[in-house]
Amino acid sequence: ALAGQRVARLKGGDPFVFGRGGEEALACVRAGVPFRVVPGVTSAVAVPAYAGIPVTHRGVTQDFAVVSAHLDPSQPGATVDWESLARGPGTLVLLMGVAHLAEISAELIKRGRDAATPVAVIRDGTMPSQDVLTSTLGQVAADADRAGVRPPAVVVIGEVVRLRELLEVA
């Protein structure tokens, strides 16, 4: 770019939602490289929608939170406020959370989220190979393990998961 060439950095989803886009933009600013950010649609909303799960729905929930769940909640470096999330937003969308699904589920239940809360784990979202596992917060880790779920996947926690039965895309 500094040599006058046009450079494009392509990123799936939205570059400013857990995509390091802000860090890359700051690096361009520091290097004096002009740039433009083209927003995308985050997988946190697109993947559940494609699976027939709205993250909000009138009469069900008016709010949702998107969480980078790549750390075990008990790790010293974990900064997610699991207490607020357990008692707060109607829908939780976890990105990068498959590896610690058991710990995250246990933490949410310990902090007040009902173990019967519906959960969907969506693998290969928006792809022909998309697969959706539905479960409950208390059972999802065991069910995902039994089904061989591996990252990447988007995890949706909340009553909106029940709408999938009505809205599933054929």
N, C-alpha and C positions, 0 to 999 in steps of 0.2 A: 504494500500500500504506500509506503514511504517513497518507493521508486516510481510512483505514478500508476501502478497497475490497479485494476479493479479487483477487489477481494470480497468474496461472499462467505459468510459463516452460516451454514444451514443447521437448524436445530429443530427437532420435532417438538411440538407443543408450543408453549409460550416461553421465550428465552428469559423472562424475568420471574418465572415461577420455578424455583429450585433448578434453574437451568444455567446458572453461572453467567447469565447475560449481563447483569450489573457489573460483575467483576471484569468481564471482557470489555464492556463499554468504558469503564474507568481506565483500563490499560490503554485503550485507544486515546482517551483524553490526555493521559500522561505522555503518550508518545507523539501527540500532535497529529493523530490520524483522524480525519473527518469520517463520520460513520452515520448510519441511519439504522434504527431498530424497527423491524416490521413485526408487530405483535402477532402471536398465534393464539390458538385455542388450547388451553391447558388440558392435559389428560385428566386432571382432577374433575372436570366437568364433562368433557367430551366422551370419555370412556363409559362412565355410568349412564349418560344419556343414550348412547348407542346400545347399551344393554337393557334399556327400558327402565332406568332408575333416574328420576329427576333428583337433584340434590336438595331442592326445596319444592314444596307442593302446598297449595292452599289447604288449610285445615289439618295439615300434618306437621309441617315445620316451616318457619320463616327464616331460618339461619343455618349456616354450615361453616365448618372450619376445614381447612386443608393443612395437613401436617406432614412434614418430612419425618418419617418414622424409622429412619435407618439406624438409630441407636436404641439399644436396650434401655428402657426407662430407668433402670437401676444404675446405669453407668454414670460415673462422676461428670462426664462431659455432656450429658443429656440436659437440654434446657427447655424442653417442652413442658408446659404446665398441665400435666395430666389431671390434676385436681380440678381445674377449671373446665377442662374438656369432658371429664366424666359427668359433671353437673351442668355443663353449659350447652353448647350448640346442639340443635336437634340432630344434625347429620355431621358425621366425621368422615373425611376422606383422607385415607392414609396413602401416601406415596412412599415407595421404598420400605414398606413395612412387613413384607412376607417373612423375612429372616427372624424377626422378633415378634411374630404374631402372638405366640403364647404369652410372652412377658407383657406385651401391650394389653391384651385382653384381660389378663389377671390384674394389671394395674388399674384399668378402667373399672372393673368390677369391684376391686378393693376400695376404690374411691367413690363408689355410688352408682355407677351405670348398671342397669339391670342385666343379669346374665342371659335373660330371654330376648334381649335386643336383637333384631334381625341384622345379619351381616351378609354382604356379598363380596366375594373375591373374584375379580375379573382379570383373567389372563388373556394376553394377546388382544387387548381391546381394539376394536374397530377393524380387526383383521379377519379374513375368512376362517381362521383357526380359533377365533374368540371362544372362550369357555368361561362359564359363570358358575361358581360354586356358591350356593346359598346355605346359610347356617344360622347359628345364634352366637352371641358373644361368648357364652360359656362353652360352646362346642367347636367353634371355628378353627382353632389351632389343631385340634385332633382331626377334624374333618379334612382340613387342607393337607395335613401330613399324610393321612390315609390316601388322599387323591393325588399325592405327589406334586402338589403345587410348588412351583419354583418361581423366583423373580424373573422378569418383572411382572407385577400385577398391581391393580388398583383395588384397595379395600374400602368398602363403603359400609359404615355403621350407622344404623338408624331406622326409624319406622318407614322411611321412603323406600326401603328395599322391598317391602310388601307390594308396592305398586308394580314391580316387575312382572308379576303374574298377569296383570292387566295390560301392561304397555310393552311387553317384550316384542322386539322387532323380529319379524319372520325371516 
